[in-house]
Amino acid sequence: MDLINNLSLGFGVAFTAQNLIYAFVGCLLGTLIGVLPGIGPVATIAMLLPATYALPPVAALIMLAGIYYGAQYGGSTTAILVNLPGESSSVVTVIDGYQMARKGRAGPALAAAGLGSFFAGCVGTLILAAFAAPLTEVAFKFGPAEYFSLMILGLIGAVVLASGSLLKAIAMIVLGLLLGLVGTDVNSGVARFSFDIPELTDGIGFIVIAMGVFGYGEIIQNLSIKEEHREVFTGKVTHLYPSAEDFKRMVPAVLRGTTIGSLLGILPGGGALLAAFAAYTIEKKTKLKPGEVPFGQGNIRGVAAPESANNAGSQTSFIPLLTLGIPPNAVMALMVGAMTIHNIQPGPQVMTSNPELFWGLIASMWIGNLMLVILNLPLIGLWIKLLTVPYRWLFPAIVLFCAIGVYSTNNNTFDIWMVAIFGVIGYLFIKLGAEPAPLLLGFILGPMMEENLRRALLLSRGDWSVFVTRPLSAGLLAAAALLLVIVLMPAIKNKREEAFVED
């Protein structure tokens, strides 16, 4: 009964004309930002934060939240159409989404991403509304040791996920972890692995690596082969919307992805990203039905599941922010900044001291998710028109947009040169048959792993047994070890290699 009363209060706040306008503006901006490669929600929210000074607190947070899940939604568009993950959680969508677009099935891929995102967003918001208070207890049980063990499990999952050789997948993860070490040491404040280059003291940006390895690497690969053999869009789109068979395959994948995303999004430390990888891994382990396209060659489940997972995760990631005051990712850290600007102290007291803000924000998420579907599904035809652009015109535009996007994040030309370097590295990965997705996961989780490892050892006074004496941590490490053993078993290893062989 309390939940119904609280939600009626929330919808009363969200349905005011002012808040509806700001929710729409947030969703529209988020989608546009997601579609433009290189400019993510972090950069957008950071740029628009000063503009919220004059707004009422509820309207400001509703708009910023709209930008966040709008960008999660829009990031899938560039991932599917031009092989560029605008957001870290769109890295997995690239694998099958781009292959579907190349086969003239960009419409169903975009619709699968859109409908999956809408359903998962609604479920994630319902979980946030219903279980925010009791779920704080789960997050309270996670200390530094548990976070470290969870990230180990995430990296092992990435090894299982990667196509091709296990050795190459492990090498990619190690390289990602090493790249994540570049920058200033948090504890000592000393620059490391920066080679006396001032621009590297802040570390290498995620966007720089993602745009270089995925975007420029693919462009170089396409330009290195003759035009008639080039693997790019044909411009022939046979279906604009998913068929009945597509829906039959999508629905279970969306349900699985939503469940995984809702569970992992609660945990501070990149839950939405881990959820996308975990959902894709589970889909690959689910048996293919007769006539179904193999994963990596344009399977619709490979788009629907991770997109559902990352959107459910992005909604439930508000739980640690609103209930504990802990920002689980960079966007939530900016939301903390926005709340502080408006003299709101993030944490458990928000629910009791400012119920209009808490429940108004939650109610606006349902409205925002509906707005995104209404905005995006009719625009599928518009996005498809990108496919008809000849590649000789398309690739300079992609290069330019990437350069603008990367430059706009730090206003630094050094980043543009770094993207070019990573483009060459990405091309080498393609030639070596190494999949770059594990590299990105290692790069993103590396600094968080190091921080939690050091915090855990600091609290235990250097006792490494803390990782196995704490039950949750031990359980996560045991699951990681079991997963690794299973994957290394000869029978499973051979089946895994067969699964990745392209027809």
C-alpha positions as CSV (number, residue, x, y, z in Angstrom):
1,M,0.0,0.0,0.0
2,D,2.9,2.3,0.9
3,L,4.4,1.7,-2.6
4,I,1.1,2.7,-4.3
5,N,0.9,5.9,-2.2
6,N,4.5,6.8,-2.9
7,L,4.2,6.2,-6.6
8,S,1.0,8.3,-6.8
9,L,3.0,11.1,-5.1
10,G,5.8,10.5,-7.6
11,F,3.5,10.6,-10.7
12,G,1.8,13.7,-9.3
13,V,5.3,15.4,-9.3
14,A,6.5,13.9,-12.7
15,F,3.2,14.8,-14.6
16,T,3.6,18.6,-14.1
17,A,4.1,20.4,-17.4
18,Q,7.5,21.7,-16.4
19,N,8.9,18.2,-15.4
20,L,7.4,16.5,-18.5
21,I,9.2,19.1,-20.7
22,Y,12.5,18.6,-18.9
23,A,12.1,14.8,-19.1
24,F,11.6,15.1,-22.9
25,V,14.5,17.5,-23.3
26,G,16.8,15.0,-21.3
27,C,15.6,12.0,-23.4
28,L,16.1,13.9,-26.7
29,L,19.5,15.2,-25.8
30,G,20.6,11.8,-24.4
31,T,19.5,10.0,-27.7
32,L,21.3,12.6,-29.8
33,I,24.4,12.3,-27.7
34,G,24.2,8.5,-27.9
35,V,23.9,8.6,-31.7
36,L,26.9,10.9,-32.1
37,P,30.0,8.7,-31.7
38,G,32.5,9.8,-29.1
39,I,30.3,12.1,-27.0
40,G,29.0,10.1,-24.0
41,P,26.6,11.0,-21.2
42,V,29.5,11.8,-18.8
43,A,30.7,14.6,-21.1
44,T,27.2,15.9,-21.8
45,I,26.1,15.9,-18.2
46,A,29.3,17.6,-17.2
47,M,28.8,20.3,-19.8
48,L,25.1,20.8,-18.9
49,L,25.5,20.7,-15.1
50,P,26.0,24.5,-14.9
51,A,22.7,25.0,-16.8
52,T,20.8,23.2,-14.0
53,Y,21.7,25.9,-11.4
54,A,18.6,27.9,-12.2
55,L,16.2,24.9,-12.4
56,P,14.3,23.4,-9.4
57,P,16.1,20.4,-8.0
58,V,13.4,17.8,-9.2
59,A,13.4,19.2,-12.8
60,A,17.3,19.3,-12.9
61,L,17.6,15.6,-11.8
62,I,14.8,14.5,-14.1
63,M,16.6,16.1,-17.1
64,L,20.0,14.7,-16.1
65,A,18.5,11.2,-15.6
66,G,16.8,11.4,-19.0
67,I,20.2,12.2,-20.6
68,Y,21.7,9.2,-18.9
69,Y,19.3,6.5,-20.0
70,G,18.7,8.3,-23.3
71,A,22.4,8.0,-24.1
72,Q,22.4,4.3,-23.0
73,Y,19.6,3.9,-25.5
74,G,21.1,6.0,-28.3
75,G,24.6,4.4,-27.9
76,S,23.2,1.2,-29.5
77,T,22.4,3.1,-32.7
78,T,26.1,3.9,-33.5
79,A,27.1,0.4,-32.3
80,I,24.7,-1.2,-34.7
81,L,25.1,1.1,-37.7
82,V,28.7,2.2,-37.8
83,N,30.5,-0.3,-35.4
84,L,31.2,2.4,-32.9
85,P,30.3,1.8,-29.2
86,G,29.4,5.3,-28.0
87,E,29.2,3.9,-24.4
88,S,31.2,1.3,-22.7
89,S,28.1,-0.9,-22.2
90,S,27.5,-0.8,-26.0
91,V,30.8,-2.7,-26.6
92,V,29.0,-6.0,-26.6
93,T,26.1,-4.8,-28.9
94,V,28.7,-4.1,-31.6
95,I,29.5,-7.8,-32.0
96,D,26.1,-9.0,-33.4
97,G,24.4,-5.7,-34.0
98,Y,26.9,-4.5,-36.7
99,Q,26.8,-7.9,-38.4
100,M,23.0,-7.7,-38.6
101,A,23.3,-4.2,-40.2
102,R,25.7,-5.5,-42.8
103,K,23.2,-8.2,-43.7
104,G,20.5,-5.6,-44.3
105,R,18.8,-6.3,-40.9
106,A,19.6,-3.0,-39.2
107,G,15.9,-2.3,-38.6
108,P,15.2,-5.4,-36.5
109,A,18.5,-4.9,-34.6
110,L,17.6,-1.3,-33.7
111,A,14.0,-2.3,-32.8
112,A,15.3,-5.2,-30.7
113,A,17.6,-2.8,-28.8
114,G,14.8,-0.3,-28.4
115,L,12.0,-2.6,-27.2
116,G,14.5,-4.6,-25.0
117,S,15.7,-1.3,-23.5
118,F,12.1,-0.1,-22.9
119,F,11.0,-3.3,-21.1
120,A,14.2,-3.6,-19.1
121,G,14.0,0.1,-18.1
122,C,10.5,-0.3,-16.9
123,V,11.3,-3.4,-14.8
124,G,14.5,-1.8,-13.5
125,T,12.5,1.2,-12.3
126,L,9.9,-1.0,-10.7
127,I,12.6,-2.8,-8.8
128,L,14.1,0.5,-7.8
129,A,10.7,1.6,-6.5
130,A,9.8,-1.7,-4.7
131,F,13.1,-2.8,-3.3
132,A,15.2,0.3,-2.8
133,A,15.1,0.1,1.0
134,P,15.7,-3.7,1.5
135,L,18.3,-3.9,-1.3
136,T,20.6,-1.4,0.5
137,E,21.4,-4.3,2.9
138,V,22.9,-6.3,0.0
139,A,25.1,-3.4,-1.1
140,F,26.1,-2.9,2.6
141,K,27.6,-6.4,2.7
142,F,30.0,-5.5,-0.1
143,G,33.3,-4.3,1.1
144,P,36.6,-3.7,-0.9
145,A,37.4,-7.5,-0.8
146,E,34.0,-8.4,-2.3
147,Y,34.2,-5.7,-5.0
148,F,37.7,-7.0,-6.0
149,S,36.4,-10.6,-6.2
150,L,33.3,-9.5,-8.2
151,M,35.6,-7.8,-10.8
152,I,37.8,-10.9,-11.0
153,L,34.7,-12.9,-11.8
154,G,33.8,-10.2,-14.4
155,L,37.2,-10.6,-16.1
156,I,37.0,-14.4,-16.2
157,G,33.5,-13.9,-17.8
158,A,35.1,-11.7,-20.4
159,V,37.7,-14.5,-21.2
160,V,34.7,-17.0,-21.7
161,L,32.9,-14.4,-23.8
162,A,35.8,-13.6,-26.2
163,S,35.9,-15.4,-29.5
164,G,39.0,-17.2,-30.7
165,S,41.9,-18.4,-28.6
166,L,41.7,-18.2,-24.8
167,L,45.4,-17.1,-24.7
168,K,44.6,-14.1,-26.9
169,A,41.6,-13.2,-24.7
170,I,43.8,-13.3,-21.6
171,A,46.4,-11.2,-23.3
172,M,43.8,-8.6,-24.2
173,I,42.6,-8.4,-20.6
174,V,46.2,-8.1,-19.3
175,L,46.9,-5.3,-21.9
176,G,43.7,-3.6,-20.8
177,L,44.7,-3.8,-17.1
178,L,48.2,-2.4,-17.9
179,L,46.7,0.5,-19.9
180,G,44.4,1.2,-16.9
181,L,47.5,1.7,-14.7
182,V,48.7,4.7,-16.8
183,G,48.1,8.0,-14.9
184,T,48.5,9.3,-11.3
185,D,48.6,6.9,-8.4
186,V,45.6,7.6,-6.2
187,N,47.4,6.9,-2.9
188,S,50.8,8.5,-3.5
189,G,49.9,11.2,-6.1
190,V,52.9,10.1,-8.2
191,A,52.6,9.9,-12.0
192,R,53.3,6.4,-13.3
193,F,53.8,5.0,-16.8
194,S,53.3,8.6,-18.2
195,F,56.8,8.8,-19.8
196,D,57.0,12.5,-18.8
197,I,54.1,13.3,-21.1
198,P,51.9,15.7,-19.1
199,E,48.7,14.6,-21.0
200,L,49.2,11.1,-19.7
201,T,49.2,12.0,-16.0
202,D,45.4,11.9,-16.0
203,G,45.5,8.5,-17.7
204,I,44.2,7.4,-21.1
205,G,40.5,8.1,-21.7
206,F,38.0,5.3,-22.4
207,I,36.6,7.1,-25.4
208,V,40.1,7.4,-26.9
209,I,40.6,3.6,-26.8
210,A,37.1,2.7,-27.8
211,M,37.0,5.1,-30.8
212,G,40.5,4.1,-31.9
213,V,40.3,0.3,-31.5
214,F,36.7,-0.1,-32.7
215,G,36.1,2.9,-35.0
216,Y,39.4,3.8,-36.7
217,G,40.6,0.2,-36.6
218,E,37.6,-0.9,-38.6
219,I,38.0,2.0,-41.0
220,I,41.7,1.2,-41.7
221,Q,40.7,-2.5,-42.2
222,N,38.0,-1.5,-44.7
223,L,40.3,0.9,-46.6
224,S,43.0,-1.8,-46.8
225,I,40.9,-4.0,-49.1
226,K,39.5,-3.3,-52.6
227,E,36.1,-1.6,-52.8
228,E,34.3,-4.5,-54.4
229,H,35.4,-6.8,-51.5
230,R,34.8,-4.3,-48.8
231,E,32.6,-5.5,-45.9
232,V,30.4,-2.5,-45.4
233,F,26.7,-1.7,-45.7
234,T,25.1,-2.6,-49.0
235,G,22.3,-0.1,-48.4
236,K,19.8,-2.9,-49.0
237,V,17.5,-3.2,-46.0
238,T,15.1,-6.1,-46.4
239,H,13.2,-5.7,-43.1
240,L,12.5,-2.6,-41.1
241,Y,10.9,-4.2,-38.1
242,P,11.4,-7.6,-36.4
243,S,9.5,-10.6,-37.7
244,A,7.4,-13.0,-35.6
245,E,10.4,-15.4,-35.5
246,D,12.6,-12.5,-34.3
247,F,10.2,-11.7,-31.5
248,K,10.1,-15.4,-30.5
249,R,13.9,-15.4,-30.1
250,M,14.1,-12.0,-28.6
251,V,11.6,-12.3,-25.7
252,P,13.5,-15.0,-23.6
253,A,16.8,-13.1,-24.3
254,V,15.2,-9.8,-23.1
255,L,13.9,-11.5,-19.9
256,R,17.3,-13.1,-19.1
257,G,19.1,-9.8,-19.8
258,T,16.6,-7.8,-17.7
259,T,17.1,-10.2,-14.7
260,I,20.9,-10.1,-14.9
261,G,21.0,-6.3,-15.4
262,S,18.6,-5.7,-12.5
263,L,20.7,-7.8,-10.1
264,L,24.2,-6.5,-11.2
265,G,23.1,-2.8,-11.5
266,I,22.5,-2.7,-7.7
267,L,26.2,-3.3,-7.0
268,P,28.4,-0.2,-7.0
269,G,31.3,-0.6,-9.4
270,G,30.2,-0.7,-13.1
271,G,27.1,-3.0,-12.7
272,A,25.5,-2.0,-16.0
273,L,28.7,-2.8,-17.9
274,L,29.3,-6.2,-16.2
275,A,25.6,-6.9,-16.8
276,A,25.9,-6.4,-20.6
277,F,28.9,-8.8,-20.7
278,A,27.3,-11.3,-18.4
279,A,24.0,-11.3,-20.5
280,Y,25.9,-11.8,-23.7
281,T,27.9,-14.7,-22.2
282,I,24.8,-16.5,-21.0
283,E,23.1,-16.1,-24.4
284,K,26.2,-17.7,-26.1
285,K,25.9,-20.6,-23.7
286,T,22.2,-21.0,-24.5
287,K,21.8,-23.6,-27.2
288,L,21.1,-22.3,-30.7
289,K,17.8,-23.3,-32.2
290,P,17.6,-24.9,-35.7
291,G,18.1,-22.3,-38.4
292,E,19.4,-19.6,-35.9
293,V,22.3,-17.5,-37.0
294,P,25.5,-18.2,-34.9
295,F,26.7,-15.6,-32.4
296,G,29.1,-13.1,-33.9
297,Q,27.4,-13.3,-37.3
298,G,24.2,-11.3,-36.5
299,N,22.1,-13.2,-33.9
300,I,19.3,-10.9,-32.7
301,R,19.6,-12.4,-29.2
302,G,23.2,-10.9,-29.1
303,V,21.6,-7.4,-29.4
304,A,18.4,-7.8,-27.3
305,A,20.1,-9.4,-24.2
306,P,23.0,-7.0,-23.5
307,E,20.9,-3.9,-24.4
308,S,18.2,-5.1,-21.9
309,A,20.9,-5.8,-19.3
310,N,22.6,-2.5,-19.5
311,N,19.3,-0.5,-19.4
312,A,18.0,-2.5,-16.4
313,G,21.4,-2.0,-14.8
314,S,21.4,1.7,-15.5
315,Q,18.0,2.1,-13.7
316,T,18.9,0.0,-10.7
317,S,22.3,1.8,-10.4
318,F,20.2,4.6,-8.9
319,I,19.6,2.4,-5.9
320,P,23.1,2.8,-4.3
321,L,23.1,6.5,-5.2
322,L,19.6,7.3,-3.8
323,T,19.8,5.0,-0.8
324,L,23.5,5.0,0.2
325,G,24.8,8.1,-1.4
326,I,27.4,5.9,-3.2
327,P,27.8,6.7,-7.0
328,P,28.4,3.4,-8.8
329,N,29.7,5.0,-12.0
330,A,30.9,8.3,-13.4
331,V,27.4,9.5,-14.4
332,M,26.1,8.9,-10.9
333,A,29.1,10.8,-9.5
334,L,27.9,13.8,-11.6
335,M,24.4,13.2,-10.2
336,V,25.8,13.5,-6.7
337,G,27.4,16.8,-7.8
338,A,24.0,18.0,-9.2
339,M,22.3,17.1,-5.9
340,T,25.0,18.9,-3.9
341,I,24.5,22.0,-6.0
342,H,20.9,22.0,-4.9
343,N,21.7,21.4,-1.2
344,I,20.5,17.8,-1.2
345,Q,22.6,15.4,0.7
346,P,22.6,12.0,-1.2
347,G,21.9,9.0,1.0
348,P,19.2,7.2,3.0
349,Q,17.7,10.5,4.3
350,V,16.6,11.6,0.7
351,M,13.7,9.1,0.8
352,T,12.4,10.5,4.1
353,S,13.4,14.2,4.0
354,N,12.6,14.8,0.3
355,P,10.0,12.2,-0.8
356,E,8.8,14.5,-3.7
357,L,12.3,14.4,-5.3
358,F,12.9,10.7,-4.6
359,W,9.5,9.4,-6.0
360,G,9.2,12.1,-8.6
361,L,12.6,11.0,-10.1
362,I,11.5,7.3,-10.1
363,A,8.1,8.1,-11.7
364,S,9.9,10.2,-14.4
365,M,11.9,7.2,-15.4
366,W,8.8,5.3,-16.6
367,I,7.7,8.4,-18.5
368,G,11.2,8.8,-19.9
369,N,11.4,5.2,-21.1
370,L,8.1,5.6,-22.9
371,M,9.2,8.8,-24.5
372,L,12.4,7.0,-25.8
373,V,10.3,4.3,-27.5
374,I,8.0,6.9,-29.1
375,L,11.0,9.0,-30.1
376,N,13.1,6.2,-31.5
377,L,11.0,3.5,-33.2
378,P,9.5,5.9,-35.8
379,L,13.1,7.2,-36.4
380,I,14.4,3.7,-37.4
381,G,13.9,4.6,-41.1
382,L,15.9,7.8,-40.6
383,W,18.8,5.9,-39.0
384,I,18.6,3.3,-41.9
385,K,19.2,6.1,-44.4
386,L,22.8,6.2,-43.1
387,L,23.3,2.9,-44.8
388,T,22.8,4.3,-48.2
389,V,25.6,6.8,-47.9
390,P,28.6,5.6,-50.0
391,Y,31.6,4.5,-47.9
392,R,33.9,7.0,-49.5
393,W,31.8,9.8,-47.9
394,L,30.8,7.9,-44.7
395,F,34.4,7.2,-43.4
396,P,35.6,10.8,-43.5
397,A,32.4,11.8,-41.6
398,I,33.0,9.1,-39.0
399,V,36.6,10.2,-38.6
400,L,35.5,13.8,-38.2
401,F,32.8,13.0,-35.7
402,C,35.1,10.8,-33.7
403,A,37.8,13.6,-33.7
404,I,35.2,16.2,-32.6
405,G,33.8,13.9,-29.9
406,V,37.2,13.1,-28.5
407,Y,38.4,16.7,-28.6
408,S,35.2,18.0,-26.9
409,T,35.8,15.8,-23.8
410,N,39.1,17.4,-22.8
411,N,39.6,20.2,-25.4
412,N,43.0,18.5,-26.1
413,T,44.5,17.7,-29.6
414,F,46.7,15.1,-27.9
415,D,43.7,12.8,-27.6
416,I,43.1,13.0,-31.3
417,W,46.6,11.7,-32.0
418,M,46.0,9.0,-29.3
419,V,42.9,7.8,-31.2
420,A,44.9,7.6,-34.4
421,I,47.6,5.4,-32.6
422,F,44.9,3.2,-31.1
423,G,43.3,3.0,-34.6
424,V,46.5,1.4,-35.9
425,I,46.6,-0.9,-32.8
426,G,42.9,-1.9,-33.5
427,Y,43.8,-2.7,-37.1
428,L,46.7,-5.0,-35.8
429,F,44.2,-6.7,-33.5
430,I,41.9,-7.4,-36.5
431,K,44.9,-8.9,-38.4
432,L,45.9,-11.0,-35.4
433,G,42.3,-12.2,-34.9
434,A,42.2,-10.8,-31.3
435,E,38.9,-9.5,-30.1
436,P,39.2,-6.1,-28.4
437,A,36.1,-6.3,-26.1
438,P,38.1,-7.9,-23.2
439,L,40.7,-5.2,-23.5
440,L,38.1,-2.5,-22.8
441,L,36.6,-4.5,-19.9
442,G,40.1,-4.9,-18.4
443,F,40.9,-1.2,-19.0
444,I,37.6,0.0,-17.2
445,L,37.8,-2.5,-14.3
446,G,41.6,-2.2,-13.8
447,P,41.7,1.0,-11.8
448,M,38.7,-0.1,-9.7
449,M,40.2,-3.5,-9.0
450,E,43.5,-1.8,-7.9
451,E,41.7,0.6,-5.6
452,N,39.6,-2.1,-4.0
453,L,42.6,-4.5,-3.7
454,R,44.6,-1.8,-1.9
455,R,41.7,-0.8,0.3
456,A,41.1,-4.4,1.3
457,L,44.8,-5.0,2.1
458,L,44.9,-1.7,4.0
459,L,41.9,-2.6,6.2
460,S,43.3,-6.2,6.8
461,R,46.8,-4.8,7.5
462,G,48.3,-6.6,4.6
463,D,46.6,-10.0,5.2
464,W,45.8,-11.6,1.8
465,S,43.5,-14.2,3.5
466,V,40.8,-11.5,3.8
467,F,39.7,-12.5,0.2
468,V,38.9,-16.1,1.3
469,T,37.8,-15.6,4.9
470,R,34.9,-13.3,4.0
471,P,32.1,-15.6,2.7
472,L,30.8,-13.4,-0.1
473,S,34.3,-12.7,-1.5
474,A,35.2,-16.4,-1.2
475,G,32.0,-17.4,-3.0
476,L,32.7,-15.0,-5.9
477,L,36.3,-16.2,-6.2
478,A,35.2,-19.8,-6.1
479,A,32.7,-19.1,-8.9
480,A,35.5,-17.4,-11.0
481,A,37.8,-20.4,-10.4
482,L,35.0,-22.9,-11.3
483,L,34.2,-21.0,-14.5
484,L,37.9,-21.0,-15.5
485,V,38.3,-24.7,-14.8
486,I,35.1,-25.5,-16.8
487,V,36.4,-23.4,-19.8
488,L,39.8,-25.1,-19.7
489,M,38.4,-28.6,-19.7
490,P,39.4,-30.2,-23.0
491,A,35.8,-31.2,-24.0
492,I,34.4,-27.7,-23.3
493,K,37.5,-26.0,-24.9
494,N,36.9,-27.9,-28.1
495,K,33.2,-27.1,-28.2
496,R,33.9,-23.5,-27.5
497,E,36.4,-23.3,-30.4
498,E,33.8,-25.0,-32.7
499,A,31.1,-22.4,-31.6
500,F,33.4,-19.6,-32.7
501,V,34.2,-21.1,-36.2
502,E,32.5,-18.9,-38.8
503,D,30.7,-20.7,-41.7
